[in-house]
Every structure is written in structure tokens, then in C-alpha cells.
């Protein structure tokens, strides 16, 4: 039992060190934004896929925004992927098709397998361009975003690109403010540090792009996956394609405004991530492929992010059990010093990362909300652990993975 | 005080101490003083001409005044809408007619000329300058920003701190320091030892254009770029070399260093994670990307974007892009020899310089 505990403590320390490494890199390291300066080029044909399942509250916003972006005329086609919507989504899309002839080609999907990956997979029959961009329907791209997301594809090593997600409904309540802080840390520090260090920036499946030939090489969209973005990241990596992150390609999104929706969302992410961990983890670490050693290590750590919640809970339980059984790990004194050191440094790591991210963003007062993140952390650790447990029980019972759409909160226009 | 009261007081005190660090959090949650979304640029796409366009709009109120000044040849002064002082010049096609001629003098008003504007040497302009016709600046001048409706010519050792936009041609003599954005709707010519950051024009030439050069000549296989064509990809885990004179059809990715021999022809794009060296006369249809330093030899022709993550040197006679297919050349540090032509954008994040061959 004690050795399991030692192992868990070791893994937690690895993640703590990783937090510090990323944060210090962002604060003091060389920052890589290699493609952001490409403002003049022979811009390739691009297809923009907008995944939409019952999105009447938001779909018109993104289509309007896409119709005003700055991209050479006739070189961009928008395909709204209307996935079995039962609300007014179809009518709104058809209205846009009429208003902007030749610029929008709708893909109305009436049946088939549920989930974003399945819908995108079906929509690929309409895609003929080498560069594909993907947006969820609740995003609002700015004028220069399409060029910024296309630019990395001039690099023949790049198979996928990911932009930065910025919450729009920040001030709604405590949850949205906490999610804003989490996103800030996740993108401004985590993703950009991975880009700087040539590790594994994660494809987010929205505000993102993929190269058609790379997608074909890896076998297309995986409709068995709950998180097609994580799945895509690892399959690209295993086939020698890079996913790059563009921190300055920012796009507004809507974050969940209720805890119930947030819990559902994070549980889906956790299940999808764990699914990818089981599928690709060992192969990435030990298999014969083109990923570098640092990509292998970072890739596995990234895959393990959601598994850390149940592992941490297990660690707590083991620590209590060890204590009540009267075992003194590492002769007591060393354990006490270690605990004190971790309380000071380890617990601070995630907060330091988010505070540094907010500082890099030029925001100040929102940092004072950091103590409330413990609340978000508590909700996450139990929700993610619950997701992992239900995943194990699904495995035993043979139940199929179920894809849940995230509810929107914007008012219908 | 009885013991239970003391315990209660202690608990209360400890609770208050624990709550103390949360006070700023509660205050911020209630006041929402920093609860607006991060400011994302939604409307403009970072165009190089953004400031020039804004200045043109800003100065539009002077149009009637300038017309009158041009007609009468007089000079007028006053305040713009935001209280900034201006000097409207009707005629200034001789440096001696410029109101300030004393070398070393400072001009602290916005200058607007309805027609050609010729300014004397060693003047520091603290405000923006507008020229309705040609603009010609003397040596050793310092400018904040210039908008010219025709050609702009800067004298030797001039400095620009923010931006310049010329509707016609922009040219700068030796040793100029061009910080900020320099753009032209026609052409940019920089002489030796000029420093630059961001340049954009249909054609950018450094030093003297080689005799017999035809700027309208397209590069070979001009009609494709890296993003649109689906071609085979060759992936090499270590260093790689394309031999002199070799013809390769496909994209090349080398995870180490890459050397492309003289006269090689690549029908595709090329990437190296390490340093990249191109020999003379290499022709490349797609883009050229290096994760570190890049050296482009003489007389090369590259159609797609050129990106070096650390440093880039372009040798004489090389052409980047074409008039039909403009492109971007970018690196933190760029050295461009005399006799290089870039069609589109030349962008040095930290330092760019025109150097002798």
C-alpha cells in the first residue's frame, strides 16, 4: 500500500513540476509564434465547418461573423453541419444560404450516429479543399482569424492548428468567472508553453484547423471518440504530423453558466480523454513512430490529466489509511518535511500558473478570485472521478459511450 | 471570562483569520470591476495600413483649408478637432520655403501639405506629416509618421518611429532607421545599411536592382502554394541534403538540419526543424520554413512564405514571391543583401537590415 502511495505522490510531483516549468517558460522563455506574421500570401482554398446541433440561439452569430471575415473572395466556403437539429437551426442556416449565395453550402443531417465527430465525418463528403477549419456554433470569429488559422498550413509539417478560446460571458456569475480563469491558464500558459517547448499542443476541435491529406492519412474523424479533438491530436502525432497552437488567434466562446452543465461538460471531456489515454497512451510512449522523446513524455502526461483526479482521491484515501494504521512513511520526519514543502510549493503550482496567465493577459483584479478556484477544483475532482468510475462500469456492462451536447445560454436573436 | 466563551471567541477569531484572504475575492465577485471579456481584436485584421487609414480620416477636416492654401500658395495654421496644432502648407516644393529651416530644429505641429512637400535636413518632426503630392525629406531628419499621396523619399540617415505610407513609391537612402510600419501601394526601395521592422508593398527592393531584372517576370511554377496543393510528403528524422541540381516533387520535412544544393528545384514546400541553407540558384515552388536559422543563397526564387524562427539572411539576386503571388518573409532578425526583391511583406520582429553583399 505504501508503495502505491509513494508512486501517486511521485506522479503528483511530476505534474507540479510540469506546472512550474510551463509557467516559467511563459514568463521567461523564448516565445514561438512563427506563423502569426504571415499576412501576405497566395491564400489557399479553405472550408469552414460549423458543427451545429440545436444551435438556434447562437448559429446566426457565427454565420454573420464568418460572412464578414477578411479572406480573399471566392476562396472560402462555409459548411454549417446541421446535425439532426429539431429547433430553428435549419431555417436560420437556409436563410443565410439565400442571403449569401455561393458562400455557404449547408449540410443538413437528418439521421445517423450522434456526436460531433460522426457529423463531421459525414460532412466530409462535401469537403474538397486541403485546409479545413472547424468551429463550434457558439464561437464568434474576428475579421483576421481565418487567415491566422490558415497560415500554419504553409508549413508542410503541420497537420492541425489550434487557436485560443476566450470566454465572452465572463461576468455572468461565479462559475463563468472561474471558467474564464481556467481557460486563461489553459491557453495562455499551458498551450503556449507546449508550443514553445515543441511538446504536444492540444487540438481543441474548435477555433481549429486540420489538413485534409493528414486527416485522410490517419483515417478520418473517429466517431467512436467522445472527444474527437484529443483523438485527432494523438493520431496526427503518431503519424508524424504536428499540431501547432496560435495564442494570438483568439476567438470568443460561451462558457457554461450553470454547474449542472459544467459538470456534464467536464465529465464528457474526462471520458473522452481517458478513452484516448487507453487507446494511445502505451503506443505513444513505447511504440515505433515519429514522435520525439519529449513529445512522448508530454503526450502521456497530457493524456493522464483527467486520470489524475481519481488517482489523487485514491492517494488521499491511502494517506489516511497509512496514518490510521500507524505506518510512518519515510521515517516520519522526511514525510513531514515533504508535506510541508508540498503545501507551500505544490498546492501553489496551479494557482501560480493561472495568476501568471492573467498577468500575461494584462488583467489584474480578476486574479483576486483565485481562492475560489478551490471550489471549481473540488467540483472537478469529484465529477471527473465519477466519470472515470462510470467509464469503468460501462466497460464492464458493455454500455455505449453517450455524447452530450453542451447547453447554450445566449438569447435567441 | 468562562472557558466556553473563550473557546467560542478563539473559533471566531480563527474563522475570521481564515476568511481574511478571501475578502478581496468577495469584493471582486460583488463589484465585478474586472469581469469583462479579454479584449480580442474583432474588427481589423492587423493591416499594415491601419494607422495610415486612420490618419487620412483624421486629417480629412483640413481638406478645404488645404485646397485654399494650394490655390493661394499661402500657409495656414490652427487646431484640429482634438486640439492638436496644425500647419497647412499651400506650397513647399523647395526646402527653403519650409517654415523651419534651422538644422537641429524641432517641429511640434502636424504638417499638412496640399501638394508636393520638400523638407530641409536635420529636422525632428514630433507630429505626423501629410503630403498631398510628392514628399522628399532631407538627410538626418526624424519623423513620427508620414502619409504621402504620391512618392515618399527619405534622405540619408533619416529616422521613422511609427509608420509611413506612400500611395506611390517609398524610397530611403543609406543608413535610415525605419521603426514601425512602412508601406507603399507601389514599391519600396531601401539602400544599404537601412534598418527596418515591417515593410509591405507589391514590390520591395534592396539596394540597386540588378541590371536586366524584370520585376514583372513571375517565378517558375507560380500558380501554386503550400496550402492548396496535395503533394507527397518526405519526412526525415535527422539531417538531410537535397543534392545540387536535384529535382524533387513533394514536400520535404527534415527534423534536423537541411541543405539544399545549388540549382536544385523543389516542386513543393520545405521545412527544417534545425538550420537551413540554400545554395545558389535554388528554385522553390512552395514555402520555406526553418525552426532555427536560414541562409538563402544568391539568385534563388521562392514562391511561398519564408519563415525562420531565429534568423534569416537573404543573398543578392534572390526573389521572394512574385507580383502575381505576393508573399511574406518573416524572422526575428533578418539580413537582406543588396539586390534582393520581395513581393509582399518583409517583417523583422526584432531587427532587419540591408547589408552589403
Contacts between the chains, C-beta under 8 A, distances in Angstrom:
chain1	res1	chain2	res2	distance
A	32	B	309	6.5
A	34	B	289	7.4
A	34	B	291	7.9
A	34	B	307	5.4
A	34	B	309	5.1
A	35	B	307	6.8
A	37	B	307	7.7
A	37	B	328	6.3
A	37	B	330	3.9
A	37	B	345	7.5
A	37	B	347	4.7
A	37	B	349	7.1
A	38	B	305	5.1
A	38	B	307	7.2
A	38	B	328	4.5
A	38	B	330	6.8
A	39	B	45	7.9
A	39	B	46	6.8
A	39	B	47	7.7
A	39	B	48	7.3
A	39	B	200	7.7
A	39	B	328	6.0
A	39	B	345	5.6
A	39	B	347	7.8
A	40	B	200	6.7
A	40	B	321	7.8
A	40	B	326	4.9
A	40	B	327	6.1
A	40	B	328	4.9
A	40	B	344	3.7
A	40	B	345	4.3
A	41	B	225	6.7
A	41	B	304	7.1
A	41	B	305	5.4
A	41	B	326	7.5
A	41	B	327	5.6
A	41	B	328	5.9
A	41	B	344	7.5
A	42	B	224	7.9
A	42	B	225	4.2
A	42	B	228	7.8
A	42	B	303	7.8
A	42	B	304	7.5
A	42	B	325	4.5
A	42	B	326	7.8
A	42	B	327	7.3
A	43	B	225	7.9
A	43	B	227	7.4
A	44	B	225	6.1
A	44	B	226	7.8
A	44	B	227	3.3
A	44	B	228	3.5
A	45	B	228	5.8
A	70	B	45	4.7
A	129	B	228	7.5
A	130	B	227	6.3
A	130	B	228	5.7
A	130	B	229	7.1
A	130	B	230	5.5
A	131	B	227	5.4
A	131	B	228	7.6
A	140	B	42	7.7
A	142	B	40	6.0
A	142	B	41	6.0
A	142	B	42	4.0
A	142	B	43	7.2
A	142	B	45	7.7
A	143	B	41	7.9
A	143	B	42	6.5
A	143	B	43	5.7
A	143	B	44	6.3
A	143	B	45	4.7
A	144	B	41	7.1
A	144	B	44	7.4
A	144	B	45	2.9
A	144	B	46	5.8
A	147	B	45	6.7
A	150	B	227	6.4
A	151	B	305	7.7
A	153	B	226	7.1
A	153	B	227	4.5
A	154	B	225	7.2
A	154	B	226	4.4
A	154	B	227	5.6
A	154	B	269	6.8
A	154	B	286	7.6
A	154	B	287	4.2
A	154	B	289	7.2
A	154	B	304	5.9
A	154	B	305	4.9
A	154	B	307	7.7
A	155	B	226	7.6
A	155	B	269	7.5
A	155	B	271	5.6
A	155	B	287	6.9
A	155	B	289	4.7
A	155	B	307	7.5
A	156	B	226	6.3
A	156	B	233	6.0
A	156	B	251	3.5
A	156	B	252	7.3
A	156	B	253	5.6
A	156	B	268	7.1
A	156	B	269	4.3
A	156	B	270	7.3
A	156	B	271	5.2
A	156	B	286	7.3
A	156	B	287	7.5
A	156	B	289	7.6
A	157	B	235	7.9
A	157	B	253	4.6
A	157	B	271	4.8
A	157	B	273	7.9
A	157	B	289	7.6
A	166	B	37	6.2
A	166	B	38	4.9
A	166	B	40	5.5
A	167	B	37	6.3
A	168	B	37	5.1
A	169	B	37	7.8
A	170	B	35	5.5
A	170	B	36	6.6
A	170	B	37	5.0
A	171	B	32	5.3
A	171	B	35	3.4
A	171	B	36	6.6
A	174	B	29	6.2
A	177	B	29	7.2
A	177	B	35	6.4
A	180	B	37	7.9
A	184	B	38	7.7
A	198	B	273	7.9
A	212	B	230	7.2
A	213	B	230	5.0
A	213	B	233	7.8
A	240	B	235	5.2
A	240	B	253	8.0
A	250	B	38	7.3
A	250	B	40	4.3
A	250	B	41	7.9
A	251	B	40	7.3
A	252	B	37	6.6
A	252	B	40	6.3
A	290	B	235	6.5
A	290	B	237	6.8
A	292	B	255	7.7
A	361	B	38	5.7
A	363	B	34	5.7
A	363	B	38	7.1
A	364	B	34	6.4
A	365	B	28	5.5
A	365	B	33	5.1
A	365	B	34	3.6
A	366	B	28	6.8
A	366	B	34	4.4
A	366	B	35	7.1
A	368	B	24	3.9
A	368	B	25	5.3
A	368	B	27	7.3
A	368	B	28	4.6
A	369	B	25	5.2
A	369	B	28	5.6
A	369	B	29	6.5
A	370	B	25	7.3
A	371	B	21	6.3
A	371	B	22	5.4
A	371	B	25	5.0
A	372	B	25	5.6
A	372	B	29	7.4
